[in-house]
């Protein structure tokens, strides 16, 4: 069976990369500049579902499964519902998984079984990635901060 591509996806972080994010390592003014630039690029709307209103900054990482490099690709604007869905396992700990599940199905126009299949694949991939140590590549950060 061919794996479906979704507009809204789970982005599970390998366990070796937990608790490290730009907001915690950058000076407040740099983080504020990054997130405000993301909101402006998105025109004040969620970059996934298009919802207007309060936005949250989300770091987009790529993972090279051969070299085990986690690379910062972008910082994007997400509404709370999309952000909670992207980080579904963290959201489950807060008791909001049912809402995130409904949001995933609505945004992607998918069924309950498609939701579970996508989540299962995300967990499978994350379990494999969590078996390795990762190096973090922030080489795009100067460009995202407007210093290039």
C-alpha positions as CSV (number, residue, x, y, z in Angstrom):
1,X,0.0,0.0,0.0
2,X,1.4,3.4,-1.0
3,X,2.0,5.8,1.9
4,X,-0.1,8.9,1.7
5,X,1.4,12.4,1.8
6,X,-0.3,14.8,4.3
7,X,-0.4,18.6,4.6
8,X,-0.1,18.3,8.4
9,X,2.5,15.8,9.6
10,X,3.8,14.5,12.9
11,X,7.4,15.6,13.6
12,X,8.7,13.4,16.3
13,X,12.1,14.4,17.7
14,X,14.6,11.6,18.3
15,X,15.1,11.1,22.1
16,X,18.7,12.1,21.9
17,X,17.6,15.6,20.7
18,X,15.0,16.2,23.4
19,X,15.1,19.4,25.5
20,X,17.3,21.3,23.1
21,X,15.6,23.9,21.0
22,X,16.4,27.3,19.6
23,X,14.3,29.2,22.2
24,X,16.3,27.7,25.0
25,X,19.8,28.3,23.5
26,X,19.4,31.7,21.7
27,X,19.3,35.1,23.4
28,X,15.7,36.3,23.8
29,X,16.1,39.0,21.2
30,X,17.3,36.5,18.6
31,X,14.5,34.1,19.3
32,X,12.0,36.9,19.1
33,X,13.4,38.1,15.8
34,X,13.2,34.5,14.4
35,X,9.6,33.9,15.5
36,X,8.3,37.3,14.3
37,X,9.9,36.8,10.9
38,X,8.1,33.5,10.7
39,X,4.8,35.1,11.6
40,X,5.4,37.8,9.0
41,X,6.3,35.3,6.2
42,X,3.1,33.5,7.0
43,X,1.1,36.7,6.7
44,X,-0.2,36.2,10.3
45,X,-1.8,32.9,9.5
46,X,-0.9,29.3,10.3
47,X,1.5,28.0,7.6
48,X,-0.3,24.6,7.5
49,X,-4.0,25.2,7.9
50,X,-4.3,28.9,7.3
51,X,-6.0,29.7,10.6
52,X,-5.7,33.3,11.7
53,X,-5.1,34.3,15.3
54,X,-2.4,33.6,17.9
55,X,0.6,31.8,16.3
56,X,3.5,29.8,17.7
57,X,6.9,29.4,16.2
58,X,7.9,25.9,15.2
59,X,11.4,24.7,14.3
60,X,11.5,22.5,11.2
61,X,14.4,20.0,11.3
62,X,15.6,17.5,8.7
63,X,17.2,14.2,9.7
64,X,20.0,12.5,7.7
65,X,19.5,8.9,8.6
66,X,22.9,7.9,7.2
67,X,25.1,10.5,8.9
68,X,22.8,11.2,11.9
69,X,22.8,14.9,11.4
70,X,19.8,16.9,12.6
71,X,19.7,20.1,10.5
72,X,17.6,23.2,11.2
73,X,15.7,24.0,8.0
74,X,13.3,26.7,9.0
75,X,11.2,28.3,11.7
76,X,7.5,28.5,10.7
77,X,4.3,29.9,12.1
78,X,1.7,27.4,13.4
79,X,-1.6,27.8,15.1
80,X,-1.9,26.0,18.5
81,X,-3.9,23.1,17.0
82,X,-1.3,22.4,14.3
83,X,1.6,22.8,16.7
84,X,0.0,20.3,19.1
85,X,-0.6,17.9,16.3
86,X,3.0,18.1,15.1
87,X,4.2,17.3,18.6
88,X,1.5,14.6,19.2
89,X,3.4,12.7,21.9
90,X,4.0,15.8,24.0
91,X,0.3,16.7,23.4
92,X,-0.8,13.3,24.6
93,X,0.9,14.0,27.9
94,X,-1.2,17.1,28.4
95,X,-4.5,15.2,27.7
96,X,-5.2,17.0,24.4
97,X,-4.5,14.1,22.0
98,X,-8.2,13.7,21.1
99,X,-8.3,17.3,19.9
100,X,-5.0,16.9,17.9
101,X,-6.3,13.7,16.4
102,X,-9.5,15.5,15.1
103,X,-7.4,18.4,13.8
104,X,-5.1,16.0,11.9
105,X,-8.1,14.3,10.3
106,X,-9.8,17.6,9.4
107,X,-6.7,19.3,7.9
108,X,-5.7,16.2,6.0
109,X,-9.2,15.0,5.1
110,X,-8.4,11.5,6.3
111,X,-10.0,8.7,8.2
112,X,-9.4,7.4,11.7
113,X,-7.5,4.4,10.3
114,X,-5.3,6.7,8.1
115,X,-4.6,8.8,11.2
116,X,-3.4,5.7,13.1
117,X,-1.4,4.5,10.2
118,X,0.4,7.8,9.9
119,X,1.0,7.9,13.6
120,X,2.3,4.3,13.6
121,X,4.8,5.2,10.8
122,X,5.9,8.3,12.7
123,X,6.5,6.2,15.8
124,X,8.4,3.5,13.8
125,X,10.7,6.1,12.2
126,X,11.2,7.9,15.6
127,X,12.1,4.6,17.3
128,X,14.7,3.9,14.7
129,X,16.1,7.4,14.9
130,X,16.2,7.3,18.7
131,X,18.7,4.4,18.5
132,X,21.4,6.9,17.4
133,X,23.2,9.9,18.7
134,X,22.7,13.0,16.5
135,X,24.8,16.0,15.6
136,X,23.0,19.3,15.3
137,X,23.6,21.5,12.3
138,X,22.6,25.1,12.7
139,X,24.3,26.4,9.6
140,X,21.0,28.0,8.3
141,X,20.6,30.0,11.5
142,X,22.4,33.1,10.3
143,X,20.2,33.2,7.2
144,X,17.1,32.8,9.3
145,X,18.3,35.6,11.5
146,X,18.9,37.8,8.5
147,X,22.6,37.9,9.0
148,X,23.6,36.5,5.6
